[in-house]
Amino acid sequence: MKRNQIVMLAIAVLLPGIIVPGLSIPGEVETASALSLGAEREFTLTSNIMPAQQIATEEVVEAEAEPMTLFTGTFESAGNGYNGAGGAQIIENADGTRSLMLGEDFSVSRGPELFVYLVTTDNPSGTDFENAIDLGRLQNNRGMQTYDIPDDVDLSVYTHVLIYCEPFSVVFSFAELAPADAPLTGMFAGAGRNYQGAGTATITPQEDGTALLEFGDDFTVTDGPQLVVLLSPAEAPTGARSLGEYIDLGALTSVTGSQSYTIPADVDLSLYNSVIIYCEPFRVLFSVAPLGTTEE
């Protein structure tokens, strides 16, 4: 190596920031290539990073579909010395399967080997059932529970849900099923000797998810201070303590004639069994209309 090249090499080593023309240092090409590759990688990674706001804007999140209620019913005693109460719903899940759901308010008398059946019958208290569908053993005699319904079951032909004791061939409780969009109807009656009520009450589901409670032209109730309209889970309440967790629909518009009240969309109608005319100051029931399903 010539003397001037040795000097340039020394300068390049001691002062790496200075570029010496025509001088090639061993390892310089590899280092430059590595730096170039690193820069390219850094650019590639950085260019693929999107601002958080852009990600939130462009990301499409599919909301899970809500189950759709197909049929509803309310359990009652089958008249064999056993009691039953609470709501039942048949729902269609997001994946297209169907399930029977017993509500939080469900209860039935205890017994050995109780089973849940879907049946077609005009006599749910009897034992002669055609094409009964066994949905399995009752999971609990109280509270919410779910049972799968086979895909090949035609729900349109089944009219009742039964709680059935197999060892003794006895129906403990049944719920008559009706389409979820069928109106609920009831007739007002006086809630005591001093208070009278009469006329029809009808609850009709609306397309926007709300429901409309309507009193007929024949509606009448004893006048009183601060009367309000309530939805109650109780089937036959006799006093303020038996109303349960009711829904207040507002002040009674008039003691006679047709009138209507909007029921919010988040109210599960299958949980409510009566319409009440209630006097708030004196905590007294003036009139009660037990509700039942009817198909149009």
Backbone bond lengths (Angstrom), bond angles and torsions (degrees), N, CA, C in turn:
res aa  C-N    CA-C-N  psi(-1)  N-CA   C-N-CA  omega(-1)  CA-C   N-CA-C  phi
1 M - - - 1.473 - - 1.516 108.67 -
2 K 1.326 114.02 135.88 1.454 117.34 -179.19 1.501 111.16 -74.87
3 R 1.350 112.67 161.74 1.458 119.73 -174.32 1.522 112.00 -60.52
4 N 1.334 116.69 -42.92 1.476 118.94 -177.85 1.537 111.36 -68.03
5 Q 1.342 117.18 -30.65 1.462 119.88 176.95 1.517 110.70 -69.23
6 I 1.336 115.73 -36.37 1.482 119.44 178.05 1.515 110.17 -63.46
7 V 1.307 116.72 -39.70 1.472 120.77 179.70 1.519 110.00 -64.75
8 M 1.357 115.25 -45.72 1.474 118.32 -179.39 1.530 111.38 -62.73
9 L 1.330 115.61 -38.26 1.451 120.25 178.69 1.512 111.17 -62.94
10 A 1.307 115.83 -42.76 1.475 120.17 178.64 1.511 110.51 -61.42
11 I 1.342 116.49 -41.61 1.475 120.14 179.38 1.521 110.52 -63.13
12 A 1.352 115.56 -43.50 1.461 119.60 -178.21 1.517 112.18 -63.81
13 V 1.351 116.08 -37.71 1.470 119.74 -179.96 1.506 111.88 -71.08
14 L 1.342 115.27 -44.36 1.468 119.48 -177.70 1.521 112.27 -74.63
15 L 1.320 117.36 -31.53 1.472 121.86 -178.36 1.521 108.25 -124.92
16 P 1.345 117.97 81.70 1.470 121.26 -173.29 1.519 113.10 -66.63
17 G 1.298 118.59 -20.19 1.464 120.09 -178.99 1.503 112.71 -75.30
18 I 1.332 117.77 -14.11 1.464 121.00 -177.61 1.511 109.35 -92.39
19 I 1.351 115.37 129.45 1.472 120.45 178.24 1.526 108.84 -91.17
20 V 1.300 115.63 123.45 1.463 121.39 -179.36 1.520 108.06 -100.92
21 P 1.324 119.15 114.28 1.473 121.85 -178.25 1.520 111.62 -58.80
22 G 1.346 114.29 136.79 1.465 120.67 173.68 1.500 114.33 76.50
23 L 1.364 117.51 4.59 1.465 119.38 -177.81 1.518 109.62 -104.95
24 S 1.314 115.29 125.53 1.463 120.40 177.49 1.517 108.97 -112.00
25 I 1.321 116.74 118.42 1.471 121.55 -178.24 1.520 108.40 -98.39
26 P 1.334 116.85 132.44 1.465 119.56 179.09 1.529 110.76 -52.82
27 G 1.324 116.78 133.71 1.467 121.37 -179.77 1.497 112.78 86.42
28 E 1.338 118.52 -8.65 1.465 120.18 -175.38 1.520 110.74 -69.16
29 V 1.344 115.50 -40.82 1.460 119.23 -177.62 1.523 109.98 -65.75
30 E 1.383 117.27 -44.86 1.454 121.00 -179.78 1.522 110.84 -61.94
31 T 1.353 115.55 -42.30 1.464 119.71 -179.62 1.514 110.92 -63.48
32 A 1.313 116.22 -43.38 1.460 120.20 -179.79 1.515 110.20 -63.67
33 S 1.361 116.06 -41.11 1.450 119.28 179.65 1.514 110.88 -63.85
34 A 1.342 115.67 -41.85 1.465 120.03 179.39 1.508 111.03 -63.46
35 L 1.356 115.48 -42.66 1.467 119.36 178.75 1.520 110.43 -63.63
36 S 1.337 115.07 -40.18 1.455 119.55 179.80 1.522 110.86 -64.23
37 L 1.353 116.62 -42.78 1.455 120.88 178.82 1.517 111.30 -64.49
38 G 1.353 114.53 -41.70 1.465 118.66 178.02 1.509 111.62 -61.44
39 A 1.352 115.54 -42.54 1.462 119.45 179.15 1.514 110.15 -63.37
40 E 1.363 115.04 -39.78 1.460 118.39 -179.70 1.520 110.64 -64.49
41 R 1.348 116.40 -42.94 1.467 120.33 177.69 1.522 110.99 -61.13
42 E 1.316 114.70 -45.03 1.469 119.11 -178.86 1.518 109.96 -60.64
43 F 1.328 116.41 -41.18 1.464 120.78 -179.83 1.529 109.89 -65.19
44 T 1.349 114.37 -42.61 1.466 118.07 -177.93 1.520 111.13 -64.15
45 L 1.337 116.12 -46.80 1.461 119.85 -179.97 1.521 111.72 -63.35
46 T 1.322 114.88 -43.99 1.455 119.13 -178.25 1.518 111.38 -65.16
47 S 1.337 115.87 -39.48 1.458 118.76 -177.23 1.516 112.32 -68.85
48 N 1.357 116.76 -20.51 1.457 119.45 179.88 1.522 112.79 -88.04
49 I 1.322 117.42 -6.28 1.461 121.40 -179.78 1.523 108.89 -85.46
50 M 1.348 116.31 124.26 1.454 120.77 -178.82 1.518 109.69 -103.38
51 P 1.291 117.69 146.17 1.466 120.02 176.26 1.518 110.45 -56.95
52 A 1.343 116.93 146.26 1.465 121.67 -177.29 1.517 111.53 -57.37
53 Q 1.312 116.93 -38.96 1.455 120.76 -179.11 1.522 110.86 -64.07
54 Q 1.377 115.28 -38.83 1.455 119.53 179.97 1.520 110.46 -67.40
55 I 1.356 115.97 -40.28 1.459 119.84 178.18 1.512 110.04 -61.51
56 A 1.331 117.40 -45.88 1.459 121.71 -179.32 1.515 111.30 -62.54
57 T 1.331 116.01 -33.83 1.461 120.43 -178.45 1.514 111.14 -74.19
58 E 1.367 116.73 -42.05 1.445 120.26 -173.09 1.525 113.39 -87.38
59 E 1.322 116.69 -20.58 1.459 118.85 -177.86 1.515 109.42 -72.56
60 V 1.329 117.92 129.45 1.453 123.01 -179.85 1.524 107.92 -103.28
61 V 1.306 115.97 118.51 1.455 121.64 179.75 1.523 107.88 -107.80
62 E 1.310 115.31 116.81 1.450 119.42 -179.96 1.524 109.23 -83.85
63 A 1.329 115.80 118.25 1.456 120.76 179.24 1.533 109.65 -70.20
64 E 1.305 115.52 139.15 1.455 120.16 179.41 1.524 109.17 -68.57
65 A 1.316 116.06 130.04 1.456 120.84 -177.14 1.525 110.41 -65.84
66 E 1.328 115.43 141.11 1.456 120.99 179.16 1.531 109.53 -78.59
67 P 1.343 118.40 143.85 1.460 119.93 174.42 1.531 110.30 -60.73
68 M 1.325 116.74 148.15 1.456 121.44 -179.66 1.528 109.32 -109.79
69 T 1.335 116.13 128.14 1.457 120.86 179.31 1.515 109.75 -77.76
70 L 1.342 116.50 126.08 1.460 122.07 -179.16 1.520 112.29 -100.07
71 F 1.342 116.24 -44.68 1.461 121.33 -177.89 1.532 108.95 -138.63
72 T 1.317 115.75 151.92 1.467 120.89 176.83 1.527 109.56 -135.84
73 G 1.310 115.07 159.21 1.456 120.71 176.53 1.516 110.29 -165.05
74 T 1.325 116.16 170.06 1.465 122.49 -179.98 1.522 108.99 -130.01
75 F 1.322 116.35 127.51 1.463 120.73 -179.39 1.526 111.08 -70.41
76 E 1.335 114.21 146.28 1.457 121.55 175.19 1.518 108.91 -145.33
77 S 1.310 115.74 167.30 1.457 119.97 -179.98 1.522 110.37 -68.03
78 A 1.325 115.85 143.89 1.460 120.60 177.94 1.522 111.79 -86.64
79 G 1.333 116.88 0.96 1.455 120.52 176.55 1.509 114.57 81.59
80 N 1.315 117.89 17.50 1.468 121.70 -179.46 1.530 112.26 -107.55
81 G 1.318 116.02 21.13 1.456 119.97 -178.97 1.513 113.13 89.23
82 Y 1.332 116.74 6.41 1.462 122.03 179.61 1.526 109.17 -119.15
83 N 1.332 116.14 147.37 1.458 121.11 -175.07 1.524 111.75 -110.50
84 G 1.312 114.65 151.35 1.462 121.28 175.45 1.509 109.55 -152.67
85 A 1.328 116.79 148.56 1.466 121.40 -179.31 1.523 108.99 -158.92
86 G 1.334 115.61 166.02 1.461 120.80 175.48 1.520 112.93 105.86
87 G 1.314 115.03 171.02 1.455 121.92 -173.81 1.518 114.10 -91.76
88 A 1.340 114.53 155.03 1.459 122.65 173.74 1.521 107.85 -134.67
89 Q 1.335 116.15 141.05 1.450 121.93 177.53 1.520 109.84 -135.98
90 I 1.316 116.11 141.13 1.464 120.89 166.93 1.519 106.43 -106.13
91 I 1.337 115.95 123.30 1.458 120.71 -175.40 1.527 110.50 -119.87
92 E 1.321 114.81 155.20 1.459 121.28 170.55 1.516 108.09 -105.14
93 N 1.326 116.59 121.33 1.457 121.59 -177.32 1.530 111.19 -78.75
94 A 1.330 115.63 169.98 1.466 121.07 -177.88 1.524 112.35 -60.06
95 D 1.336 117.24 -28.86 1.469 120.38 -178.89 1.524 112.93 -89.61
96 G 1.345 117.06 5.98 1.456 120.81 177.21 1.511 114.93 93.09
97 T 1.327 118.54 -10.74 1.460 121.19 176.52 1.518 110.05 -74.29
98 R 1.344 116.15 161.86 1.463 120.74 179.23 1.518 109.94 -118.38
99 S 1.328 115.43 149.72 1.461 121.21 -179.43 1.517 110.02 -140.27
100 L 1.317 115.28 148.78 1.463 122.00 169.12 1.514 107.83 -96.39
101 M 1.334 117.14 125.37 1.461 121.76 178.64 1.524 109.41 -116.11
102 L 1.327 116.64 125.93 1.455 121.48 171.24 1.522 107.14 -94.85
103 G 1.333 117.09 135.99 1.453 121.54 -171.21 1.516 114.02 -75.58
104 E 1.321 114.93 171.89 1.462 121.33 177.56 1.525 111.31 -60.80
105 D 1.336 116.57 -27.24 1.469 121.00 -178.14 1.526 112.65 -87.30
106 F 1.329 117.23 2.90 1.463 120.00 -178.21 1.520 111.41 -67.04
107 S 1.338 115.01 139.85 1.471 120.65 172.88 1.523 108.67 -156.39
108 V 1.309 116.11 149.79 1.454 122.05 177.54 1.523 108.01 -150.69
109 S 1.329 116.22 153.58 1.464 120.66 177.82 1.524 110.35 -59.36
110 R 1.319 115.62 147.26 1.462 120.21 177.86 1.528 110.07 -72.74
111 G 1.326 114.85 149.37 1.458 119.76 177.44 1.509 110.35 -169.44
112 P 1.328 117.39 167.54 1.470 120.46 -179.05 1.523 111.50 -80.00
113 E 1.310 115.84 136.55 1.456 123.48 172.99 1.530 112.67 47.91
114 L 1.325 114.84 61.87 1.456 120.56 176.08 1.527 109.39 -84.54
115 F 1.339 116.71 135.61 1.452 122.62 -178.90 1.525 109.99 -125.28
116 V 1.338 115.14 158.30 1.462 122.06 179.73 1.522 108.17 -107.57
117 Y 1.346 115.69 127.47 1.461 121.04 -178.23 1.531 110.56 -127.90
118 L 1.335 114.90 147.15 1.459 121.94 162.88 1.525 106.53 -100.65
119 V 1.348 116.97 130.68 1.464 119.43 -176.88 1.522 110.26 -137.31
120 T 1.333 113.59 161.43 1.455 121.97 169.95 1.515 106.83 -114.33
121 T 1.319 116.70 114.18 1.458 119.42 -175.64 1.523 111.11 -161.96
122 D 1.313 115.33 153.27 1.467 121.40 171.25 1.518 110.71 -98.19
123 N 1.341 116.10 -5.18 1.463 121.15 -178.46 1.521 109.36 -133.59
124 P 1.342 117.61 79.26 1.472 120.14 -175.77 1.524 114.06 -66.98
125 S 1.319 117.85 -13.33 1.466 119.91 178.39 1.522 112.01 -85.06
126 G 1.340 117.06 -11.39 1.454 120.18 -178.60 1.516 112.06 -86.00
127 T 1.328 115.34 -162.53 1.471 119.97 -178.12 1.522 111.98 -130.68
128 D 1.332 117.35 5.18 1.458 120.67 -178.89 1.521 109.02 -97.70
129 F 1.349 116.22 93.27 1.454 120.98 -175.85 1.522 110.18 -116.93
130 E 1.323 115.21 137.36 1.453 120.39 177.01 1.527 110.04 -101.87
131 N 1.325 115.10 138.85 1.476 121.56 175.28 1.532 112.67 54.27
132 A 1.313 116.30 38.68 1.466 120.06 179.59 1.527 110.32 -65.61
133 I 1.329 115.83 140.90 1.471 122.08 177.67 1.519 108.30 -107.61
134 D 1.318 115.83 117.03 1.464 122.34 178.67 1.529 108.60 -82.94
135 L 1.341 116.52 114.10 1.468 120.78 179.84 1.524 112.59 -94.96
136 G 1.334 116.14 1.99 1.463 118.65 176.17 1.513 113.06 114.18
137 R 1.297 113.35 174.11 1.466 120.46 -178.75 1.524 110.28 -70.69
138 L 1.330 116.58 141.46 1.464 121.35 177.89 1.524 109.32 -59.28
139 Q 1.324 116.48 127.08 1.465 121.23 -175.52 1.526 112.47 -74.89
140 N 1.330 115.35 -35.66 1.472 119.93 -177.90 1.516 107.85 -159.78
141 N 1.319 117.46 149.73 1.465 118.82 179.99 1.534 111.59 -84.66
142 R 1.345 116.83 2.10 1.463 120.86 176.11 1.522 110.45 -144.49
143 G 1.340 114.74 149.21 1.456 120.20 168.44 1.513 115.86 87.92
144 M 1.333 114.08 177.38 1.455 122.63 -175.22 1.522 111.61 -69.59
145 Q 1.327 115.33 138.57 1.464 122.03 178.28 1.528 108.72 -160.64
146 T 1.341 115.59 156.21 1.461 121.08 -172.68 1.522 110.53 -130.52
147 Y 1.340 115.70 142.21 1.460 122.40 179.47 1.528 109.01 -131.58
148 D 1.335 116.76 132.05 1.459 121.67 178.68 1.525 110.36 -74.45
149 I 1.334 115.65 140.82 1.464 122.03 177.53 1.526 107.85 -109.30
150 P 1.330 118.19 127.11 1.475 120.15 -179.42 1.525 112.04 -55.15
151 D 1.328 116.05 147.16 1.464 121.44 -175.62 1.519 113.12 -63.82
152 D 1.328 117.85 -28.72 1.461 120.42 -174.37 1.529 113.51 -88.21
153 V 1.336 118.02 6.46 1.466 121.10 -179.97 1.527 109.96 -81.95
154 D 1.341 116.13 125.98 1.464 121.78 176.15 1.523 108.14 -86.34
155 L 1.319 116.11 100.39 1.463 120.54 -173.44 1.527 112.99 -66.62
156 S 1.315 117.10 -20.44 1.460 119.04 -176.85 1.529 112.81 -67.08
157 V 1.333 117.62 -17.05 1.466 119.53 -177.83 1.522 112.45 -98.94
158 Y 1.321 118.17 -4.18 1.468 120.46 -177.97 1.525 110.17 -101.30
159 T 1.330 114.49 129.45 1.461 120.35 -170.36 1.523 114.50 -107.59
160 H 1.344 117.46 -19.60 1.464 119.85 -173.40 1.535 111.77 -142.97
161 V 1.331 114.76 153.02 1.465 123.13 166.33 1.524 106.70 -106.72
162 L 1.321 116.74 132.49 1.462 120.94 -179.82 1.517 111.07 -117.23
163 I 1.329 115.35 145.59 1.464 122.34 163.91 1.524 105.12 -106.11
164 Y 1.326 115.11 113.36 1.469 120.91 -165.07 1.526 110.44 -124.46
165 C 1.331 115.55 132.47 1.471 121.87 178.00 1.523 108.06 -94.56
166 E 1.329 116.46 108.83 1.456 120.06 -174.64 1.530 114.36 -68.98
167 P 1.360 119.71 -42.76 1.468 118.15 -177.26 1.529 113.34 -59.51
168 F 1.353 116.47 -33.66 1.469 119.71 -176.27 1.531 112.78 -109.16
169 S 1.349 116.72 2.41 1.474 121.18 178.89 1.524 111.40 51.96
170 V 1.334 115.12 52.73 1.459 121.15 -177.39 1.526 109.71 -129.52
171 V 1.331 115.82 135.03 1.463 120.99 173.33 1.524 108.67 -84.51
172 F 1.334 116.17 122.77 1.460 120.34 178.74 1.529 111.38 -84.50
173 S 1.332 115.80 -40.47 1.458 119.85 -176.49 1.520 109.08 -158.55
174 F 1.333 116.26 155.15 1.467 119.96 176.94 1.524 109.68 -143.10
175 A 1.331 114.68 156.58 1.466 122.26 175.07 1.516 107.77 -129.95
176 E 1.328 116.75 121.72 1.455 120.63 176.14 1.519 109.04 -77.93
177 L 1.330 116.91 131.53 1.464 122.05 -176.37 1.524 111.26 -94.54
178 A 1.311 115.90 142.91 1.459 122.19 175.43 1.522 108.00 -141.30
179 P 1.331 118.58 151.06 1.465 120.44 177.42 1.515 111.65 -54.12
180 A 1.322 115.88 142.61 1.472 120.20 -175.23 1.519 112.60 -62.24
181 D 1.341 116.46 -27.14 1.461 118.55 -179.06 1.524 112.59 -92.15
182 A 1.339 117.46 7.66 1.454 120.41 177.19 1.525 109.45 -75.42
183 P 1.336 117.97 142.43 1.471 120.00 179.60 1.529 111.75 -65.25
184 L 1.319 115.57 151.72 1.463 122.45 169.81 1.523 107.35 -100.15
185 T 1.317 116.92 134.97 1.463 119.78 -178.74 1.516 110.72 -130.75
186 G 1.317 115.89 157.10 1.447 121.85 177.06 1.513 111.04 -161.30
187 M 1.318 115.49 163.56 1.463 122.22 178.34 1.525 109.36 -117.63
188 F 1.322 116.13 127.60 1.459 120.60 178.45 1.525 111.53 -71.03
189 A 1.331 115.36 146.25 1.460 123.06 173.61 1.523 107.63 -144.91
190 G 1.295 116.25 158.65 1.455 120.51 179.20 1.511 111.91 -64.86
191 A 1.340 116.25 144.81 1.461 120.84 -178.07 1.524 112.14 -95.02
192 G 1.308 117.69 3.49 1.463 121.07 179.63 1.515 110.10 -176.59
193 R 1.331 116.15 175.83 1.463 119.80 -177.15 1.518 112.02 -65.13
194 N 1.334 117.34 -29.33 1.461 120.28 -174.90 1.528 113.59 -92.00
195 Y 1.335 117.46 -7.90 1.463 120.20 -175.07 1.528 109.22 -130.96
196 Q 1.318 115.27 131.85 1.454 121.04 -177.09 1.532 110.72 -118.21
197 G 1.321 115.80 150.39 1.451 121.48 176.11 1.507 109.85 -153.21
198 A 1.331 116.51 151.58 1.458 120.96 179.29 1.525 108.64 -159.51
199 G 1.333 115.45 166.75 1.459 120.63 177.21 1.516 112.95 106.23
200 T 1.321 115.13 175.71 1.465 121.48 -173.51 1.530 112.26 -99.59
201 A 1.326 114.12 151.04 1.465 122.43 171.47 1.524 107.07 -130.22
202 T 1.330 116.88 132.93 1.465 121.60 -179.49 1.518 109.67 -133.31
203 I 1.338 116.58 132.33 1.469 121.99 175.39 1.520 107.82 -112.35
204 T 1.333 116.03 122.16 1.461 121.46 -177.76 1.529 109.98 -121.82
205 P 1.346 118.74 121.00 1.471 120.90 175.89 1.529 110.70 -61.38
206 Q 1.338 116.08 144.02 1.464 122.66 179.74 1.527 110.01 -109.18
207 E 1.339 116.15 162.31 1.460 120.84 -177.41 1.521 112.67 -65.02
208 D 1.334 118.73 -27.39 1.464 121.28 -178.37 1.523 112.98 -84.79
209 G 1.335 117.56 6.83 1.461 121.12 178.18 1.510 113.94 96.55
210 T 1.325 117.78 -18.88 1.458 120.64 175.61 1.529 109.06 -76.97
211 A 1.326 116.12 178.59 1.462 121.25 173.97 1.524 107.62 -136.86
212 L 1.320 116.11 156.13 1.460 121.29 -177.67 1.516 109.56 -117.15
213 L 1.336 115.89 120.93 1.460 122.13 173.78 1.525 107.94 -93.41
214 E 1.325 116.55 121.87 1.461 121.18 -178.30 1.528 110.47 -123.57
215 F 1.329 115.98 134.55 1.455 122.09 171.56 1.527 107.57 -97.71
216 G 1.332 116.52 140.53 1.454 120.96 -178.37 1.522 112.98 -76.86
217 D 1.331 114.98 172.05 1.467 120.23 176.51 1.524 111.71 -60.81
218 D 1.339 116.11 -23.00 1.461 121.08 -177.54 1.528 113.15 -85.07
219 F 1.338 117.00 1.07 1.472 119.93 -176.62 1.527 110.91 -68.44
220 T 1.340 115.07 138.06 1.460 121.95 173.44 1.522 109.19 -156.40
221 V 1.332 116.82 147.80 1.454 121.98 178.14 1.528 108.42 -150.29
222 T 1.314 116.87 151.47 1.457 121.84 176.09 1.526 110.01 -57.10
223 D 1.314 116.53 136.23 1.463 120.69 -179.82 1.523 110.25 -71.96
224 G 1.335 115.45 150.35 1.449 120.61 179.36 1.513 110.89 -168.95
225 P 1.333 117.86 169.86 1.470 120.87 -177.69 1.524 111.92 -78.29
226 Q 1.325 115.92 136.34 1.465 123.65 173.15 1.530 112.70 48.89
227 L 1.315 115.17 57.54 1.463 120.08 175.86 1.522 109.52 -80.22
228 V 1.321 116.83 136.74 1.464 122.61 179.49 1.519 109.62 -127.75
229 V 1.339 115.11 162.05 1.459 122.29 179.77 1.524 108.91 -105.90
230 L 1.329 117.01 126.38 1.457 122.13 -178.11 1.525 110.84 -123.27
231 L 1.335 114.93 149.52 1.465 122.24 165.26 1.516 106.74 -104.40
232 S 1.326 116.56 127.84 1.462 120.03 -177.17 1.526 110.92 -123.56
233 P 1.346 117.56 144.30 1.470 120.00 174.86 1.526 112.26 -72.90
234 A 1.335 116.93 -16.76 1.464 120.80 -178.50 1.530 110.11 -71.41
235 E 1.329 116.32 138.89 1.462 120.06 179.68 1.527 111.22 -79.50
236 A 1.308 116.77 -35.74 1.467 120.55 -178.98 1.527 109.55 -143.90
237 P 1.324 117.75 68.30 1.464 120.15 -178.97 1.531 111.36 -65.57
238 T 1.315 115.39 143.87 1.469 120.08 -178.87 1.521 112.14 -115.79
239 G 1.332 116.59 -9.78 1.453 120.63 -179.76 1.510 111.02 -165.98
240 A 1.331 116.07 176.74 1.465 121.13 -176.15 1.527 111.77 -59.66
241 R 1.305 117.88 -34.99 1.461 121.11 -176.91 1.523 112.67 -72.29
242 S 1.317 117.50 -18.55 1.464 120.47 -177.47 1.523 112.80 -99.69
243 L 1.349 117.22 8.26 1.463 120.51 -178.05 1.526 113.02 -72.47
244 G 1.336 117.65 -27.63 1.451 120.39 -175.46 1.525 110.87 74.16
245 E 1.341 116.46 -161.68 1.473 121.39 -179.72 1.530 108.99 -83.67
246 Y 1.311 115.17 88.18 1.462 121.14 -173.47 1.528 112.14 -85.99
247 I 1.352 115.11 166.09 1.461 123.86 174.74 1.523 108.12 -110.46
248 D 1.327 117.21 123.95 1.468 122.64 178.45 1.530 108.33 -87.86
249 L 1.325 117.06 116.34 1.463 122.19 -178.64 1.531 112.96 -95.84
250 G 1.330 116.33 2.91 1.458 119.57 175.48 1.520 113.46 110.53
251 A 1.320 115.47 178.95 1.463 122.45 -177.53 1.527 111.03 -66.87
252 L 1.328 116.43 142.03 1.455 121.58 175.71 1.528 108.86 -62.68
253 T 1.325 116.46 127.68 1.465 120.86 -177.16 1.518 112.08 -69.66
254 S 1.326 116.95 -42.51 1.456 121.50 -178.17 1.521 108.97 -156.63
255 V 1.320 117.46 153.62 1.465 121.28 179.15 1.525 111.72 -84.34
256 T 1.325 116.76 -2.85 1.458 120.26 176.44 1.530 110.34 -142.20
257 G 1.330 115.79 152.94 1.451 121.40 169.73 1.513 116.15 84.21
258 S 1.323 114.50 176.55 1.462 121.83 -175.70 1.525 111.58 -70.45
259 Q 1.316 115.83 145.39 1.462 123.76 179.21 1.522 107.42 -166.31
260 S 1.328 117.24 161.19 1.467 119.99 -176.80 1.520 110.94 -139.83
261 Y 1.329 115.05 155.42 1.458 123.46 -178.12 1.533 108.38 -140.48
262 T 1.325 116.94 136.12 1.467 121.65 -179.57 1.529 110.16 -87.95
263 I 1.324 115.71 130.96 1.468 122.27 177.09 1.527 107.30 -101.48
264 P 1.332 118.83 123.24 1.472 121.64 -176.44 1.531 112.64 -56.17
265 A 1.336 115.09 153.91 1.460 121.38 -176.94 1.529 113.24 -65.10
266 D 1.328 117.64 -25.28 1.466 119.79 -177.19 1.527 113.53 -85.26
267 V 1.330 117.27 5.53 1.464 121.26 178.36 1.530 108.89 -88.57
268 D 1.331 116.68 123.21 1.462 122.53 177.78 1.530 108.20 -84.64
269 L 1.324 116.49 102.77 1.458 120.83 -174.33 1.522 113.15 -63.34
270 S 1.327 116.82 -24.17 1.467 119.16 -179.02 1.529 112.44 -65.70
271 L 1.325 116.64 -14.65 1.472 120.71 -178.54 1.525 112.79 -91.17
272 Y 1.337 117.51 -5.58 1.468 120.34 -173.48 1.523 110.12 -117.84
273 N 1.341 114.41 134.70 1.459 120.49 -170.09 1.522 114.73 -122.55
274 S 1.316 118.53 0.76 1.460 119.03 179.76 1.527 110.95 -159.46
275 V 1.342 114.52 152.61 1.462 122.63 172.29 1.528 106.91 -106.39
276 I 1.330 116.00 133.79 1.469 121.23 -173.98 1.532 110.17 -121.95
277 I 1.317 116.62 137.30 1.464 122.08 165.85 1.525 105.50 -101.20
278 Y 1.324 114.79 116.95 1.474 120.97 -166.17 1.523 110.39 -127.02
279 C 1.331 115.71 136.41 1.465 122.41 177.41 1.527 108.65 -96.82
280 E 1.343 116.30 108.87 1.460 120.01 -174.95 1.526 114.55 -66.18
281 P 1.341 119.43 -45.41 1.478 118.26 -175.62 1.525 113.40 -60.03
282 F 1.354 116.06 -35.32 1.466 119.66 -175.96 1.529 112.53 -106.30
283 R 1.355 116.72 1.44 1.466 121.82 178.40 1.529 111.25 50.82
284 V 1.346 114.57 53.54 1.460 121.60 -175.99 1.527 109.80 -128.28
285 L 1.333 116.02 138.22 1.458 121.31 173.27 1.525 109.17 -82.59
286 F 1.347 116.70 126.75 1.461 120.75 177.63 1.530 111.14 -93.38
287 S 1.344 116.51 -39.06 1.461 119.53 -177.84 1.523 109.86 -155.39
288 V 1.348 115.57 149.97 1.464 121.99 -177.98 1.531 109.39 -132.94
289 A 1.351 115.94 136.08 1.471 121.56 173.33 1.518 108.75 -121.68
290 P 1.332 119.17 100.46 1.470 120.13 175.19 1.530 109.88 -64.22
291 L 1.330 115.97 139.76 1.468 121.54 -174.37 1.521 111.22 -101.44
292 G 1.311 114.84 144.38 1.460 121.36 174.31 1.515 109.16 -143.74
293 T 1.322 116.45 158.69 1.464 119.91 -178.89 1.517 109.99 -87.13
294 T 1.310 114.20 148.50 1.460 121.04 175.95 1.511 108.53 -147.37
295 E 1.309 117.47 137.06 1.462 121.50 179.71 1.524 109.03 -90.51
296 E 1.364 113.82 138.23 1.444 119.10 179.01 1.530 109.76 -73.07
